[in-house]
Amino acid sequence: QVQLVESGGGLVQAGASLRLSCAASGRTFSTYVMGWFRQAPGKEREFVAAISRAGMNTYYADSVKGRFTISRDNAKNTVYLQLNSLKPEDTAVYYCAADYSGNWYETPKTNEYRYWGQGTQVTVTS
């Protein structure tokens, strides 16, 4: 069992930056592909970014490519999401996810991640 706790969300203006963190419990963090998803009001949860077990490979949704950066520190059992050049359309609850069972070369689906955090709110004003 893995518990995930996100932090770092907030209310910012367009163009600002935020850094989200996701702290994981347990000793098996380094064995999990980790991901970030987001869910805006009235919309389905969507994939944002993923990172491989050792952090050597990353994968992004087209909507955030070049603006967001995912990273991890396996010694700290933590995965990060750096959000730059934020736009109002980035407003959502951001969720951390662990233990991916899908194909790395395909856009992850929510049901392909086993563990989820409770989410952290990011609100971007224009």
RARA-V323639 format. One record per run of one state. SS is the DSSP state (2 for helix, 1 for strand, 0 for the rest). FROM is the first residue (numbers start at 1). TO is the last residue. If there is no record, write none. Layout:
BEGIN
SS/FROM/TO
SS/FROM/TO
END
This chain:
BEGIN
0/1/3
1/4/7
0/8/9
1/10/13
0/14/17
1/18/24
0/25/28
2/29/31
0/32/33
1/34/39
0/40/45
1/46/51
0/52/57
1/58/60
0/61/67
1/68/73
0/74/77
1/78/83
0/84/87
2/88/90
0/91/91
1/92/100
0/101/109
2/110/112
1/113/116
0/117/119
1/120/125
0/126/126
END
